[in-house]
Amino acid sequence: MRRPAPPAVRATAAVLLPAALLLLTACGSEQAHGSGRVEVERAGGASGAGGADAGASPTASSTVSPTAAAAPDPAVLAARAATAQVPLEKVYVAEVPGFRLAVQSVGPVDEDGFQSSATDAHGAIVRLTVDDSAPLTASTCSAVSLGDGPGAVHCAPESGGLWYLTAGEQHAYVRQQGALRITLAAPGPAVSRALLRDAVRAAHRADPAELDRTLPTATAFPAPVERGDLPPVGDGAPLNEVGASG
């Protein structure tokens, strides 16, 4: 039989037991708090990783290298030039700030030349022509047409083999490139003389990528629709005899 503990021992145990319980409770609370802090840090770490992923450019992994892009097929470009009735060697490009090429304007000029037009947001038109005309002289430059420019054409030679032409509000620069004459014309209020000069100087033969952007795409015309309401003979024209209407 166990003897009962002395009163002094029981009193000491009674005092220590609540203290132990309090200590255990405190440890449990600290552990719970610590576990919660770790979870927050982990969540923050995961969120940070996710944030980094979300912040990354969505196209970074899918960007195609320019060298990987397929180059325009020369045979296709030649076919498109033939459809537009322009020789490839005369397809030139001239960049004027604020103006955008109107692809529908691309076509021949003087049977075997090239022409294109670019427009701005206000409807002004810059026209580029490339042809086999002879180099300009003081006696022939006044015969150059500047489109709708009224009045006589006035000419002034400039350095570098350029000619500056004016007619009303229209003006143009002409540059001789070997056997080709390159003319860039625009309305004076829309394009300054200096800007027009810079553009005609920089005009150049289109490379394959520029040809692809300049030449109209070939259009497949649909086959004619067969009608089933026409007579087997004759042209099916309406009857116009007297009394035919009833």
C-alpha positions in Angstrom: 0.0 0.0 0.0 1.3 3.5 -1.1 1.7 5.9 1.8 0.2 9.3 1.3 2.7 12.1 0.6 3.5 14.4 3.4 1.6 17.7 3.5 4.7 19.7 2.5 5.3 17.6 -0.7 1.6 17.9 -1.7 1.8 21.6 -1.3 4.9 21.9 -3.4 3.3 19.7 -6.1 0.2 21.9 -6.1 2.3 25.0 -6.7 4.5 23.4 -9.4 1.7 21.8 -11.4 0.0 25.1 -12.5 3.4 26.6 -13.4 4.2 23.6 -15.5 0.9 23.8 -17.3 1.4 27.5 -17.9 4.9 26.8 -19.3 3.6 24.1 -21.6 0.8 26.4 -22.8 3.2 29.2 -23.5 5.5 26.8 -25.4 2.6 25.6 -27.4 1.5 29.1 -28.2 5.0 30.1 -29.3 5.3 27.0 -31.5 1.9 27.7 -33.1 3.0 31.3 -33.7 6.3 30.2 -35.1 4.6 27.7 -37.4 2.3 30.4 -38.6 5.3 32.7 -39.3 7.0 30.0 -41.3 3.9 29.4 -43.3 3.7 33.1 -44.1 7.3 33.2 -45.1 6.8 30.2 -47.3 3.7 31.7 -48.8 5.6 34.9 -49.3 8.4 33.1 -51.0 6.0 31.2 -53.2 4.2 34.5 -53.9 7.6 36.2 -54.6 8.5 33.4 -57.0 5.1 33.6 -58.6 5.4 37.4 -58.7 8.7 37.1 -60.5 7.2 34.7 -63.0 4.2 37.0 -63.4 6.5 39.9 -63.8 8.5 38.2 -66.5 7.6 39.1 -70.0 5.0 36.6 -71.4 6.6 36.8 -74.8 10.2 36.4 -73.6 10.1 32.6 -74.2 8.1 32.8 -77.4 10.0 35.6 -79.1 11.1 34.5 -82.5 14.6 35.6 -83.5 14.7 37.8 -86.7 17.0 35.3 -88.3 14.5 32.5 -87.7 11.8 34.4 -89.6 11.3 33.0 -93.1 12.6 35.3 -95.8 10.2 36.3 -98.6 10.2 33.8 -101.5 11.9 35.5 -104.5 9.6 33.7 -106.9 6.5 34.9 -105.0 7.9 38.5 -105.0 8.5 38.3 -108.8 5.0 37.0 -109.3 3.5 39.9 -107.3 5.6 42.4 -109.2 4.4 40.9 -112.5 0.8 41.1 -111.2 1.3 44.8 -110.4 3.0 45.2 -113.8 6.2 46.8 -112.4 9.8 45.6 -112.8 11.5 44.5 -109.6 14.6 46.6 -110.3 12.5 49.8 -110.3 10.6 49.2 -107.1 12.1 51.9 -104.8 11.1 53.1 -101.3 11.3 56.6 -99.9 10.5 57.3 -96.3 8.8 60.6 -95.3 8.0 60.9 -91.6 4.2 60.9 -90.9 3.4 59.3 -94.3 2.3 55.7 -94.8 2.4 53.8 -98.1 -1.0 53.2 -99.8 -0.4 49.8 -101.3 -3.3 50.2 -103.7 -1.4 53.0 -105.4 1.6 50.8 -106.4 1.7 50.3 -110.2 3.4 51.1 -113.5 4.1 54.5 -114.9 5.1 55.2 -118.5 4.6 51.6 -119.4 7.7 50.2 -117.6 8.2 52.5 -114.7 7.1 52.4 -111.0 5.0 54.6 -108.9 3.6 54.6 -105.4 1.9 57.1 -103.1 2.0 57.6 -99.3 -0.6 59.6 -97.3 -0.7 61.2 -93.9 -3.5 61.6 -91.4 -4.8 64.8 -93.2 -5.0 63.3 -96.6 -1.8 64.9 -98.1 -0.1 62.7 -100.7 3.6 62.1 -101.4 4.1 60.5 -104.8 7.2 58.6 -105.8 8.0 57.7 -109.5 11.0 55.8 -110.9 11.4 55.6 -114.7 13.9 55.6 -117.6 13.5 59.2 -118.4 16.7 61.1 -119.5 18.5 63.3 -117.0 16.9 66.7 -116.5 18.4 69.8 -118.1 17.5 73.5 -117.9 15.5 73.1 -121.1 13.6 69.9 -120.2 12.8 70.2 -116.5 9.8 72.5 -117.1 8.1 69.7 -118.9 8.0 67.5 -115.8 4.4 67.0 -114.5 3.8 67.7 -110.8 0.3 66.3 -110.8 -2.3 68.8 -110.0 0.1 71.6 -109.5 -1.3 74.7 -111.4 0.8 76.9 -113.6 4.3 76.6 -115.1 7.0 74.4 -113.5 10.0 76.3 -112.2 13.3 74.5 -111.9 16.4 75.0 -109.9 19.5 72.8 -109.9 21.1 71.8 -106.6 24.4 70.1 -105.6 24.6 66.4 -105.9 22.8 66.3 -109.2 19.4 67.2 -107.7 16.7 69.4 -109.3 14.1 71.3 -107.3 10.8 71.9 -109.0 7.8 73.9 -108.0 4.3 74.5 -109.4 1.8 76.3 -107.3 1.8 74.6 -103.9 3.3 71.4 -105.3 7.0 70.9 -105.2 9.3 68.0 -106.0 12.9 66.8 -106.0 14.4 64.9 -108.9 17.5 62.7 -108.6 19.3 60.8 -111.3 20.3 57.3 -110.3 22.3 55.8 -113.2 19.7 55.4 -116.0 16.8 55.9 -113.6 15.1 59.2 -112.8 13.7 59.3 -109.2 11.0 61.9 -108.6 9.4 62.6 -105.2 6.6 65.1 -105.2 4.4 66.5 -102.4 2.3 69.5 -101.4 4.5 72.2 -99.9 2.3 72.9 -96.9 2.5 69.2 -95.8 6.2 68.5 -96.5 9.0 71.0 -96.2 11.6 71.4 -98.8 14.4 70.1 -96.5 12.3 67.0 -95.6 11.6 66.3 -99.3 15.3 66.7 -100.2 16.4 64.3 -97.4 13.8 61.7 -98.5 14.8 61.7 -102.2 18.4 61.4 -101.3 17.7 58.4 -99.1 15.4 56.8 -101.7 16.7 53.3 -102.6 15.9 50.1 -104.3 13.6 47.9 -102.2 15.2 44.9 -100.5 13.3 41.6 -100.2 11.6 42.7 -96.9 10.7 46.1 -98.3 9.4 44.5 -101.5 7.2 42.2 -99.4 5.7 45.3 -97.7 5.4 47.4 -100.8 4.0 45.0 -103.5 0.3 44.2 -103.5 -0.6 40.7 -102.7 -1.9 38.6 -105.5 -5.7 38.5 -105.5 -7.5 35.3 -106.4 -10.6 36.3 -108.4 -13.6 33.9 -107.8 -14.9 31.9 -110.7 -18.1 33.3 -112.3 -21.3 32.0 -110.8 -23.3 29.7 -113.1 -26.9 30.7 -113.3 -29.6 28.1 -113.7 -32.4 30.4 -114.9 -31.1 31.1 -118.4 -32.5 29.4 -121.5 -30.3 26.7 -123.2 -30.2 28.9 -126.3 -30.0 32.6 -126.8 -28.8 35.3 -124.4 -31.9 35.3 -122.2 -32.6 39.0 -122.9 -36.1 40.2 -121.9 -38.9 40.3 -124.5 -39.7 43.9 -125.6 -42.4 43.1 -128.2 -45.7 45.0 -127.9 -48.0 43.3 -125.5 -45.2 41.2 -124.0 -46.0 42.6 -120.6 -49.6 41.3 -120.7 
